[in-house]
Amino acid sequence: MAFTLPRPKVAYIGLSLELYLKSGSQLDRWQAAFDNWSSKLAGFADICCRKLCYTDAEIAEVTENIRKSDAEVIVLSAVSYTPSMLIMPLLKSIDLPVVIWSTQDSAIIRENYEPVDLTLNHTVQGIQDITNVMFQNGMKFSIVTGHWEDEETLSRLNSELVAARAANAAKNIRVLALGGAFAGMGDFEFEPNRLRAEWGPQAVNIEADEFLAAVSKVDEEAVEAIRLADMEKFQVLDSLQPETHKESIRRKLAVSALLEQYDANAFTMNFTRLTYAGFGQLPFYAINCLMAEGIGYAGEGDILRAAAMRQLIELTGDANFSEIYTVDFKRDLFFMSHMQECSIGIARKDRKVVLKSMPFWVEGVPDYTGMFFTAEPGDYTLVCITPDCGSGYRMIAFPGNVPDLPVIETYNRAYWLLKPQLSAEETLDKYSIYGGAHHLSVVRGNRMADLKRLAYQLGFKFSAIV
C-alpha cells in the first residue's frame, strides 16, 4: 500500500438514562457491556476518549474531553434506553462525523427469557429516538446495527469509520499547482471559496522559477543513490543516458521538497506553461513515482482531480490518475493512458517497469526518463469528483476489470485496458449524463460501497454506473 492509512481516532460515548441511577441494580453490567464493546472498537480504531453517560453533567464532561482530544469521529452506542435530548447538546456543539453503533449485549432471545434480559438489552428505542431527532434537524449521521461480537457488523463499523475519517481529512488536502491550468479546459474550472467550503481542499500555486530553484538545491549524492537503486528495481534501457536519468531524479526530489515545504499532499502541472527554453525536462518520472508514494495527481493543472485522487488515497491508501483515451467497441475495452503519467504502483508484478529515454513532442524540450508498463490484472473502480450544477459536489463511479491480455509492446508509454461492468457505450453515456470530467482517479478493487459511504460523509451526490 502506497499510503499507510491511519486508524480512525474516535470519541466513544455510551448512553443511558439518568433515572436508572436510582435503581443501581444493572449499572455494573451495563458498564461491563460498554467496556466489552470498547475493546472490540479498539481493534480497529484509536479511542481518544470514552465515557458511559447518564447525566447532562457527564455529557458536558465528555464534550470538553472531545474538544481537547484529536478525535476525528464520534461513535455513539446505547447500553439501555436513552433519551435523545441527553446527547443532542453535544452533537450540536461539536462538528465531527457521527457514527451510531446500535448494538446490545445479547445476540439471541432465549426460550427462558426473563425481564432482566430485556432490561439489559433494550437499546433500539433510544437509538431510534436519537436518529429521529437528528433526521428532523437535518443532522448527518451513519448507523451500523448488529451484535457486538459479529465479525460482519464489526467490518461494516470499521468501513464507516474509515469513510468518516477520510471525509474529515478533506480539509487537510492541499494541492501544489505548477504552471496554472490548461487554457480552455472548462471541466478544470472551480471557485476556490466554494471548493474550501463545500468540500475542503485548497491549492497553492507556484511558478516555474521556484521549481527550478528547488532543483538546483538537490543533493547529488541522493540523486546517485536513487539512480543506482533504479538500476536494480527497473529494466533500464541503454537508450537512457545516466545524466537524463539523474535529471529526472533531481526533479522528483525537487517536487518532494516543495510538497513538504507547502505541506501539500497533491500535485498538478500544466505542461503548456513549462515547455519554454530554460525550463528543461518535464517531471514525468517524479509524478509516476510520487503517485505510488501516496501523492494525489492530475494532469494539465487540474486541481480538482488532483484533490480527488488524494481524497481517494485517504479512503483506500492507494490511487492512480488516468483518462479514457479511446475505446474498443468490439471487446468493450477502454484504453487508459495519458502523456506519460501513471502510478508505478499499479504496474504488473510479473514484468519490470521499463525506463527509457523519451522525447517530448514540443520542439526544444529535452528528453526525459520515460516509463513503459501496464496495469496488474484485476478489479478496479474509476472515480470522478466534480462540482455539481448549482451547488455542492458529485462523485461519479463505476467498476471494471483489467483483463490479463498480452502487453502491447508497440506502445511507447504506460497504458492499461479496462473492461467496464456495463457496455462501453452505456458506461460512457451515463458518465457524461452525470457530468463526468475527462480526468479520472482509479482505485484497485471494487470499492463502490466504500465510495458511496465516502460520498455520504462528504455530503456529495453519488452517481453509480452499474
C-alpha positions as CSV (number, residue, x, y, z in Angstrom):
1,M,0.0,0.0,0.0
2,A,1.4,3.4,-1.0
3,F,0.0,5.3,1.9
4,T,-0.5,3.7,5.3
5,L,-4.0,4.5,6.4
6,P,-4.1,6.0,9.9
7,R,-6.5,4.3,12.3
8,P,-9.6,6.4,12.9
9,K,-9.4,8.5,16.1
10,V,-12.7,8.2,17.8
11,A,-14.6,9.5,20.8
12,Y,-16.8,6.7,22.1
13,I,-19.8,7.6,24.1
14,G,-22.2,5.1,25.8
15,L,-25.6,6.4,26.6
16,S,-28.3,5.5,29.2
17,L,-31.0,7.2,31.3
18,E,-30.4,9.2,34.5
19,L,-33.4,7.6,36.1
20,Y,-31.6,4.2,36.1
21,L,-29.0,5.6,38.5
22,K,-31.7,5.3,41.3
23,S,-32.1,1.6,40.8
24,G,-28.5,0.7,40.6
25,S,-29.1,-2.9,40.0
26,Q,-27.8,-3.2,36.5
27,L,-25.2,-0.4,36.4
28,D,-22.2,-2.7,36.7
29,R,-23.5,-5.0,33.9
30,W,-24.1,-2.0,31.6
31,Q,-20.6,-0.7,32.3
32,A,-19.2,-4.2,31.6
33,A,-21.1,-4.3,28.3
34,F,-19.7,-0.9,27.4
35,D,-16.2,-2.0,28.2
36,N,-16.6,-5.1,26.1
37,W,-17.8,-3.0,23.1
38,S,-15.0,-0.6,23.6
39,S,-12.5,-3.4,23.5
40,K,-13.9,-4.5,20.1
41,L,-13.8,-1.0,18.8
42,A,-10.2,-0.6,19.9
43,G,-9.3,-3.4,17.5
44,F,-9.6,-1.1,14.5
45,A,-9.8,2.5,15.9
46,D,-7.8,4.6,18.4
47,I,-10.2,5.6,21.2
48,C,-9.2,9.1,22.3
49,C,-11.8,9.4,25.0
50,R,-14.7,7.4,26.1
51,K,-17.4,7.5,28.8
52,L,-20.7,5.9,29.6
53,C,-23.1,8.8,30.3
54,Y,-26.3,9.0,32.3
55,T,-26.5,12.8,33.1
56,D,-26.2,16.2,31.5
57,A,-23.1,16.8,33.6
58,E,-21.4,13.7,32.3
59,I,-22.2,14.8,28.7
60,A,-20.7,18.2,29.4
61,E,-17.6,16.5,30.8
62,V,-17.1,14.3,27.7
63,T,-17.8,17.3,25.4
64,E,-14.8,19.1,26.9
65,N,-12.7,16.0,26.6
66,I,-13.5,15.6,22.9
67,R,-12.6,19.3,22.3
68,K,-9.2,18.7,24.0
69,S,-8.6,15.5,22.0
70,D,-7.7,14.9,18.4
71,A,-10.8,12.8,17.8
72,E,-12.0,12.6,14.1
73,V,-15.2,10.7,14.6
74,I,-17.9,10.5,17.4
75,V,-19.2,6.9,17.9
76,L,-22.4,6.5,19.9
77,S,-23.9,3.4,21.5
78,A,-26.8,3.0,23.8
79,V,-26.5,0.5,26.7
80,S,-30.2,0.8,27.5
81,Y,-33.0,3.2,26.6
82,T,-31.6,6.7,26.3
83,P,-33.5,10.0,25.7
84,S,-32.3,11.8,22.6
85,M,-32.1,15.2,24.3
86,L,-29.3,13.9,26.6
87,I,-26.8,13.8,23.7
88,M,-28.2,16.5,21.4
89,P,-26.3,19.4,23.0
90,L,-23.0,17.6,22.4
91,L,-23.9,16.7,18.8
92,K,-24.9,20.3,18.0
93,S,-21.8,21.8,19.6
94,I,-19.1,19.6,18.0
95,D,-18.6,19.5,14.3
96,L,-17.4,15.9,13.8
97,P,-18.9,13.0,11.8
98,V,-21.2,10.8,13.9
99,V,-21.4,7.0,13.5
100,I,-24.0,5.3,15.6
101,W,-23.2,1.7,16.6
102,S,-26.5,0.2,17.5
103,T,-25.8,-3.0,19.4
104,Q,-26.7,-4.9,22.6
105,D,-25.2,-7.4,25.0
106,S,-27.2,-10.4,23.9
107,A,-27.4,-11.8,20.3
108,I,-30.5,-14.0,20.9
109,I,-33.8,-14.2,22.7
110,R,-33.7,-17.5,24.6
111,E,-36.6,-19.7,25.4
112,N,-36.2,-18.9,29.1
113,Y,-36.0,-15.1,28.5
114,E,-36.6,-13.1,31.7
115,P,-37.4,-9.5,32.5
116,V,-33.8,-8.8,33.5
117,D,-32.7,-9.9,30.0
118,L,-35.0,-7.3,28.5
119,T,-33.7,-4.7,30.9
120,L,-30.1,-5.4,29.8
121,N,-30.8,-5.3,26.1
122,H,-33.4,-2.6,25.3
123,T,-31.2,-0.3,23.3
124,V,-33.1,0.0,20.0
125,Q,-35.7,2.5,21.2
126,G,-33.2,5.1,22.4
127,I,-31.3,4.8,19.2
128,Q,-34.4,5.5,17.2
129,D,-35.2,8.4,19.5
130,I,-31.8,9.9,18.7
131,T,-31.9,9.2,14.9
132,N,-35.4,10.6,14.6
133,V,-34.4,13.9,16.2
134,M,-31.2,14.1,14.1
135,F,-33.2,13.4,11.0
136,Q,-35.7,16.1,11.8
137,N,-32.9,18.6,12.4
138,G,-31.1,17.7,9.1
139,M,-28.1,16.3,11.0
140,K,-25.9,13.9,9.2
141,F,-25.1,10.5,10.7
142,S,-24.4,7.0,9.7
143,I,-25.5,3.9,11.5
144,V,-24.3,0.3,11.9
145,T,-26.7,-2.1,13.6
146,G,-25.6,-5.6,14.7
147,H,-24.3,-7.6,17.6
148,W,-21.0,-6.5,19.1
149,E,-19.4,-9.9,18.6
150,D,-20.5,-10.4,15.0
151,E,-17.5,-10.0,12.6
152,E,-19.6,-8.7,9.7
153,T,-21.0,-6.0,11.9
154,L,-17.6,-5.0,13.1
155,S,-16.3,-4.9,9.4
156,R,-19.2,-2.6,8.5
157,L,-18.4,-0.4,11.5
158,N,-14.8,-0.2,10.5
159,S,-15.7,0.7,6.9
160,E,-18.0,3.6,8.2
161,L,-15.2,4.9,10.5
162,V,-12.6,4.7,7.6
163,A,-15.0,6.7,5.4
164,A,-15.7,9.2,8.1
165,R,-12.0,9.7,8.8
166,A,-11.3,10.1,5.1
167,A,-14.0,12.7,4.7
168,N,-12.8,14.6,7.7
169,A,-9.3,14.6,6.1
170,A,-10.6,16.6,3.2
171,K,-9.8,19.8,5.0
172,N,-6.2,18.8,5.0
173,I,-5.9,18.2,1.3
174,R,-3.5,20.8,-0.3
175,V,-2.7,20.8,-4.0
176,L,0.6,22.2,-5.2
177,A,0.0,23.6,-8.7
178,L,2.8,24.4,-11.1
179,G,2.1,26.4,-14.2
180,G,-1.5,27.2,-13.8
181,A,-4.3,25.5,-15.7
182,F,-4.6,24.4,-19.3
183,A,-6.4,27.2,-21.1
184,G,-9.8,26.3,-22.5
185,M,-10.4,23.1,-20.5
186,G,-13.6,24.1,-18.7
187,D,-14.0,21.0,-16.7
188,F,-11.0,22.1,-14.6
189,E,-12.6,25.4,-13.6
190,F,-13.7,25.9,-10.0
191,E,-14.3,28.6,-7.4
192,P,-11.7,28.3,-4.6
193,N,-14.0,29.5,-1.8
194,R,-16.7,27.0,-2.9
195,L,-14.1,24.2,-3.0
196,R,-12.9,25.0,0.5
197,A,-16.4,25.5,2.0
198,E,-18.3,22.6,0.3
199,W,-15.5,20.0,0.2
200,G,-12.3,21.1,2.0
201,P,-9.2,21.1,-0.3
202,Q,-7.2,24.2,-1.2
203,A,-4.5,24.9,-3.7
204,V,-1.2,26.8,-3.6
205,N,0.3,28.0,-6.9
206,I,4.0,28.1,-7.6
207,E,5.9,29.5,-10.6
208,A,8.5,27.7,-12.7
209,D,11.4,29.8,-11.2
210,E,10.6,28.4,-7.7
211,F,10.6,24.9,-9.0
212,L,13.9,25.4,-10.8
213,A,15.4,26.9,-7.7
214,A,14.4,23.7,-5.8
215,V,16.0,21.6,-8.5
216,S,19.3,23.4,-8.0
217,K,19.3,22.6,-4.3
218,V,19.0,18.8,-4.7
219,D,21.7,16.7,-3.0
220,E,23.7,15.0,-5.8
221,E,24.6,12.0,-3.5
222,A,20.9,11.3,-3.0
223,V,20.4,11.5,-6.8
224,E,23.1,8.9,-7.5
225,A,21.8,6.6,-4.7
226,I,18.3,6.6,-6.3
227,R,19.7,6.1,-9.8
228,L,21.6,3.0,-8.6
229,A,18.5,1.7,-6.9
230,D,16.6,2.2,-10.0
231,M,19.1,0.1,-12.0
232,E,18.1,-2.8,-9.8
233,K,14.4,-2.0,-9.4
234,F,13.6,-1.3,-13.1
235,Q,14.6,-2.5,-16.5
236,V,16.7,0.4,-17.7
237,L,17.3,0.5,-21.4
238,D,20.7,1.5,-22.9
239,S,18.9,4.5,-24.6
240,L,18.5,6.2,-21.2
241,Q,21.7,8.2,-20.6
242,P,22.8,8.5,-16.9
243,E,22.5,12.3,-17.0
244,T,18.9,12.2,-18.4
245,H,18.1,9.7,-15.6
246,K,19.7,11.8,-12.9
247,E,18.0,15.0,-14.0
248,S,14.6,13.2,-13.7
249,I,15.5,12.2,-10.2
250,R,16.6,15.7,-9.3
251,R,13.1,16.9,-10.4
252,K,11.4,14.2,-8.4
253,L,13.4,15.3,-5.3
254,A,12.5,19.0,-6.0
255,V,8.8,18.2,-6.2
256,S,9.1,16.3,-3.0
257,A,10.8,19.1,-1.3
258,L,8.2,21.6,-2.4
259,L,5.4,19.4,-1.3
260,E,6.9,19.2,2.1
261,Q,7.6,23.0,2.2
262,Y,4.0,23.8,1.4
263,D,2.5,20.9,3.5
264,A,0.9,19.6,0.3
265,N,-0.2,16.1,-0.5
266,A,-1.3,16.5,-4.1
267,F,0.3,17.9,-7.2
268,T,-0.6,19.1,-10.7
269,M,1.3,20.8,-13.5
270,N,0.3,22.5,-16.7
271,F,3.0,21.5,-19.3
272,T,1.9,24.2,-21.8
273,R,3.4,26.8,-19.5
274,L,6.6,24.8,-18.9
275,T,7.7,24.0,-22.5
276,Y,10.0,27.0,-22.9
277,A,13.7,27.2,-23.3
278,G,15.4,27.0,-20.0
279,F,12.8,25.0,-18.0
280,G,14.3,21.7,-19.0
281,Q,12.8,18.3,-18.5
282,L,9.1,17.8,-17.6
283,P,8.9,15.9,-14.3
284,F,7.0,12.8,-15.5
285,Y,9.3,10.4,-13.7
286,A,8.6,12.4,-10.5
287,I,4.9,12.1,-11.0
288,N,4.8,8.4,-11.7
289,C,6.9,7.7,-8.6
290,L,5.1,10.1,-6.3
291,M,1.7,8.8,-7.1
292,A,2.9,5.4,-5.9
293,E,4.0,7.0,-2.7
294,G,0.5,8.4,-2.0
295,I,0.6,11.9,-3.6
296,G,-2.5,12.9,-5.4
297,Y,-2.1,14.0,-9.0
298,A,-3.9,15.2,-12.1
299,G,-2.5,16.5,-15.4
300,E,-2.6,19.9,-17.1
301,G,-3.3,21.9,-13.9
302,D,-6.4,20.1,-12.9
303,I,-6.5,21.0,-9.2
304,L,-10.0,19.4,-8.7
305,R,-8.9,15.9,-9.8
306,A,-5.6,16.1,-8.1
307,A,-7.5,16.7,-4.9
308,A,-9.9,13.9,-5.8
309,M,-7.1,11.4,-6.1
310,R,-5.7,12.4,-2.7
311,Q,-9.2,12.1,-1.3
312,L,-9.4,8.5,-2.5
313,I,-5.9,7.8,-1.1
314,E,-7.3,8.9,2.3
315,L,-10.0,6.2,1.8
316,T,-8.1,3.4,0.3
317,G,-4.4,4.1,0.7
318,D,-3.7,3.9,-3.0
319,A,-5.0,5.5,-6.2
320,N,-3.9,6.5,-9.7
321,F,-4.7,9.1,-12.3
322,S,-5.8,8.4,-15.8
323,E,-8.3,9.2,-18.6
324,I,-10.2,7.2,-21.2
325,Y,-8.3,7.8,-24.4
326,T,-10.1,5.6,-26.8
327,V,-12.5,2.7,-27.0
328,D,-12.5,-0.9,-28.3
329,F,-16.2,-1.2,-29.0
330,K,-15.9,-4.9,-30.1
331,R,-14.4,-6.0,-26.8
332,D,-15.9,-3.3,-24.5
333,L,-12.5,-2.0,-23.5
334,F,-11.3,1.5,-22.6
335,F,-7.7,2.4,-23.4
336,M,-6.4,4.2,-20.4
337,S,-3.4,6.4,-20.8
338,H,-2.1,10.0,-20.7
339,M,1.0,11.8,-21.9
340,Q,3.2,9.7,-19.5
341,E,1.6,9.9,-16.1
342,C,0.6,6.6,-14.5
343,S,1.4,5.3,-11.0
344,I,4.1,2.7,-11.0
345,G,2.1,1.2,-8.0
346,I,-0.3,-0.4,-10.4
347,A,2.3,-2.0,-12.7
348,R,2.1,-5.7,-13.5
349,K,4.0,-7.7,-10.9
350,D,5.4,-10.2,-13.5
351,R,7.3,-7.6,-15.5
352,K,9.7,-4.9,-14.5
353,V,8.8,-1.3,-15.3
354,V,10.9,-0.2,-18.3
355,L,12.9,3.1,-18.0
356,K,13.9,4.6,-21.3
357,S,14.8,7.9,-22.9
358,M,11.6,9.6,-24.1
359,P,11.4,12.7,-26.4
360,F,8.7,15.3,-25.8
361,W,6.7,16.4,-28.8
362,V,7.2,20.1,-28.3
363,E,10.4,21.3,-30.1
364,G,13.2,22.3,-27.8
365,V,12.0,20.3,-24.7
366,P,14.7,17.8,-23.6
367,D,14.3,14.1,-23.4
368,Y,13.0,12.8,-20.1
369,T,13.0,9.4,-18.3
370,G,10.0,7.7,-19.7
371,M,8.3,4.6,-18.3
372,F,6.6,1.7,-20.1
373,F,4.3,-0.7,-18.2
374,T,0.7,-1.8,-18.0
375,A,-1.6,-2.5,-15.0
376,E,-1.8,-5.6,-12.9
377,P,-4.9,-7.5,-14.0
378,G,-7.8,-7.4,-11.6
379,D,-10.8,-5.3,-10.4
380,Y,-10.6,-1.5,-10.4
381,T,-13.0,1.3,-9.7
382,L,-12.9,4.6,-11.6
383,V,-14.0,7.8,-9.9
384,C,-14.6,11.4,-10.8
385,I,-15.4,14.2,-8.4
386,T,-16.9,17.3,-10.0
387,P,-18.8,20.5,-8.9
388,D,-22.5,19.7,-9.2
389,C,-24.9,22.1,-11.0
390,G,-25.9,24.8,-8.7
391,S,-24.0,23.9,-5.5
392,G,-22.2,21.0,-3.9
393,Y,-20.2,18.3,-5.5
394,R,-20.9,15.0,-7.1
395,M,-19.0,11.7,-7.1
396,I,-19.4,9.5,-10.2
397,A,-18.0,6.0,-10.0
398,F,-18.1,2.7,-12.0
399,P,-16.4,-0.6,-11.5
400,G,-14.4,-2.5,-14.1
401,N,-11.8,-5.2,-14.7
402,V,-8.3,-5.1,-16.2
403,P,-8.2,-8.4,-18.1
404,D,-4.9,-10.4,-18.4
405,L,-4.2,-9.6,-22.1
406,P,-0.9,-9.6,-24.0
407,V,1.2,-6.5,-23.5
408,I,1.1,-4.1,-26.5
409,E,4.8,-3.9,-26.9
410,T,4.5,-1.3,-29.8
411,Y,3.0,1.3,-27.5
412,N,5.6,3.7,-26.0
413,R,4.4,4.6,-22.5
414,A,2.3,3.4,-19.6
415,Y,-1.2,2.3,-20.5
416,W,-3.9,-0.2,-19.4
417,L,-7.1,-1.7,-20.8
418,L,-10.2,-1.6,-18.7
419,K,-13.4,-3.5,-19.3
420,P,-16.3,-1.7,-17.5
421,Q,-19.1,-3.6,-15.8
422,L,-21.6,-2.2,-18.3
423,S,-21.1,-2.0,-22.0
424,A,-18.6,0.7,-23.2
425,E,-21.5,2.6,-24.8
426,E,-23.8,2.6,-21.8
427,T,-20.9,3.5,-19.4
428,L,-19.8,6.4,-21.5
429,D,-23.4,7.7,-22.0
430,K,-24.1,7.6,-18.3
431,Y,-20.8,9.1,-17.3
432,S,-21.5,12.1,-19.4
433,I,-25.1,12.4,-18.3
434,Y,-23.9,12.5,-14.7
435,G,-21.3,15.2,-15.6
436,G,-18.1,13.3,-15.5
437,A,-14.9,15.2,-16.4
438,H,-12.3,13.9,-18.8
439,H,-9.8,13.2,-16.0
440,L,-10.5,10.3,-13.5
441,S,-9.0,8.8,-10.5
442,V,-8.6,5.0,-10.1
443,V,-8.6,2.7,-7.1
444,R,-7.9,-1.0,-7.0
445,G,-10.7,-3.4,-6.3
446,N,-14.5,-2.9,-6.5
447,R,-14.9,-0.1,-3.9
448,M,-18.3,1.1,-4.9
449,A,-19.8,0.5,-1.4
450,D,-16.9,2.4,0.3
451,L,-17.1,5.2,-2.2
452,K,-20.8,5.6,-1.5
453,R,-20.0,5.8,2.2
454,L,-17.4,8.5,1.5
455,A,-19.7,10.5,-0.7
456,Y,-22.3,10.5,2.0
457,Q,-19.8,11.6,4.6
458,L,-18.6,14.4,2.3
459,G,-22.2,15.5,1.6
460,F,-21.8,14.7,-2.1
461,K,-24.3,13.3,-4.5
462,F,-23.3,9.8,-5.6
463,S,-23.9,8.5,-9.2
464,A,-23.1,4.8,-9.6
465,I,-22.8,3.4,-13.1
466,V,-23.7,-0.2,-12.5
